[in-house]
């Protein structure tokens, strides 16, 4: 991470929000080019194990029950990547009552992936009206945002970046909107601290949640709360499965953790913030090892159970994927399950 900011001016530098927008979503950007997908560069819960999709299916079924089994149940995946989660869900609903009623839709700026099941819809924007479940799995961490740093005089100044090199400089003082957000949601920054200005994520999530007429909206992401903001921020890059310096030239993912509590409040509706470990366990994903006695009575079953336990342990490991936060909004329903 670029934690040491040079105090120089450069005509080539821009704010991080502008740089991220072009690098991730511009022509030939990291998420819009067809040659590779996010799974080629970083591992998410969706990629880690089908247990994750199975847990989300159980949540979808709970929402379906709460809605009274409507004729059509929307499941919208915002930031759908190459459709991995939707493809898994499409396979899981085969043979169930949901098969004829569920409408799976991916929202992604990249074009429709080759080989995506024909039952899955694909679009560039969030539908105006959702009755069912809106999912956003590691989407908000890629919504572009600006950075600020506290200088030697205690002023909050915008961090600028050269998109070609990643070299940072300090620019103007923050404007009023950025200062207001920082004062409320990142209030204890001191000399040299970096603030990731999260209001663009708040606005994006509020708009997404507003599309849900009845059902729930769920964001799953790495994040932090006001009581424990990271002093030096979290901005980083990923390429080919490795964490690297965040250079916004389009060649790598550029991501920063989400101020989960700020996004929660911005949506303007009731919410729950739950750790992934707790949420998945409530949905039946447990990393416990199978009983050893099973190895002698059903060796094949024991190996399957052991493999599932290993995958579940990865999904619930608090030092890894289990460190995700789940931000859940119930809109016009009340879920009665264990999450």
Order of alpha helices (4+ residues) and beta strands (2+ residues): beta-alpha-alpha-alpha-beta-alpha-beta-beta-beta-beta-beta-beta-alpha-beta-alpha-beta-beta-beta-beta-beta-beta-alpha-beta-alpha-alpha-alpha-beta
